[in-house]
Amino acid sequence: MSVQARALLPLVALALVQIGIVAFVRAVGPLAISDDDYARVVIAQNLALEPKLDPSGTSWLPFPFYVTGAAMALFGTTLEVARATQVVLALVSAGLLYFGSRRLGLSPWLAALAAAIAAALPSAARLSAATVPEYPTAACMAFAMLCLVRPANVESDGRGAPWLLLGAGSLFLASASRYDAWPVAGVFAGVTACRALFTTGHERRTLLLSCALAAAFPLLWLLHGIVWHDDALFFVARVARYKAALGGAAPSLAAAWLGYPLAAVRTEPGAAALLLAAVLHLTTTRGRPALRSLAPLFGALAALLFVLVLGDVRGGAPTHHPERALLSLWLVTPAIALYLLAKQATTVRQRVQAAILFAAPLLLTFGARSQSGAFANRAEEERLGRALRDTSGSVVIHTPDYGYFAVQAASSRPDRFVIVDRNDPRDARQAISDEDRARLLLAETRAPWAVLPLGIVVPGYRMVEHGERLEVLGAGESNVGYALLEDER
């Protein structure tokens, strides 16, 4: 085997591990974290059919839709294409974690181990298989934070600046995907700007370019808010209005301040324990030499956690599965731990002891159930959507929740659907019942197809097939079943 082929073996092994993780998650199911997964697929499908600069037209950031929409424009607007795209993104994400670990000076196999452990964390594994941008975004953030670290072997020779440029590019994409990347981008821009003050020539230009690139997208999106929404922070206002429309008691101030820190420990206890052990080690005499190099990374993590807590206090945090925003914190932990162990463990005995200490917290993670909240089981909605793929004409659809997104996504043509009720709590309620509204829409549109809850009878339409009443994982019995109706006239 050639030297080049041997050099690729760690990456090949990592790719196989990542594919195995996604395959396992898809085998145990369900695949969707929430109905947002299907909503994102629908937006990407519409983008493939009609390109636009801001695909969602809401507070969702555009880059994930560009990626999935481009794939759909090339290979078709099916749900399967969206899920295949996610597999490719998962492989890219694992690669970013690998190269971030290599930046720390870890050997190829140690870097592959760090990336594989991060990818196998329960939260990362679940998100890597879902059609949401959290895993690739968090991997981009983790890569950028690792690029901020200046190991001893690259501190003085100027080779760190190109890594920072790569990290800034990954942060640009992360900032265009999720808002939790923004505080990390702010710290990254600040650190590179400060370093530029103490350098000259080509390295200074590279550092200044890195600073500008890291900060570019948040500034562009704020400008977008001013121009198109008359409010730079329109996205915060949208989330706050939605949460207010949902109703329910507001969390106490103490619960808001402690929500994310507790979620960081509760959701991934092993990774949190490992990170805490690394922080405690850095405060000791043996760990202080590494503190300076890792300080920017911990500063970025602190900024991320602070901004998330502040958003929760002000009512602008995500409405469900908020722990997803913490994924980058957990992804960098194996690389940090292995970096510290590689620096401190010099004898065989020390390495064995270090390996035991490294493995113990991770066993806590994999032995714990980290699934937080319910996952969306939309198997019947997907089946009905696929049944509509080979049909033509418009479809009137009524679901008592957000299940219509799954039907639309599985059908491959969301533009065909006439939705009776979008179930948005901000919308004004109609004076007539949803059942009567569905019948009126069918009479007005003469749609040849309808997807309605079981039990709704529409004159002139016959039932083609129906689904069973489903149980949603973690949420009890949903007591919802649907019928696919066809116009007989």
Secondary structure, 3 states (H helix, E strand, C coil): CCHHHHHHHHHHHHHHHHHHHHHHHHHHCCCECCHHHHHHHHHHHHHHHCCCCCCCCCCCCCHHHHHHHHHHHHHCCCHHHHHHHHHHHHHHHHHHHHHHHHHCCCCHHHHHHHHHHHHHCHHHHHHHHCCCCHHHHHHHHHHHHHHHCCCHHHCCCCCHHHHHHHHHHHHHHHHCCCCCHHHHHHHHHHHHHHHHHCCCHHHHHHHHHHHHHHHHHHHHHHHHHHHHHCCCCHHHHHHHHHHHHHCCCCCCHHHHHHHHHHHHHHHCHHHHHHHHHHHHHHCCCCCHHHHHHHHHHHHHHHHHHHHHHHHHHCCCCCCCCHHHHHHHHHHCHHHHHHHHHHHHCCCHHHHHHHHHHHHHHHHHHHHCCCCCCCCECCHHHHHHHHHCCCCCCCEEECCCCCCHHHHHHHHCCHHHEEECCCCCCCCCCCCCCHHHHHHHHHHHHCCCEEEEECCCCCCCEEEEEECCCCEECCCEECCCCEEEEEECC
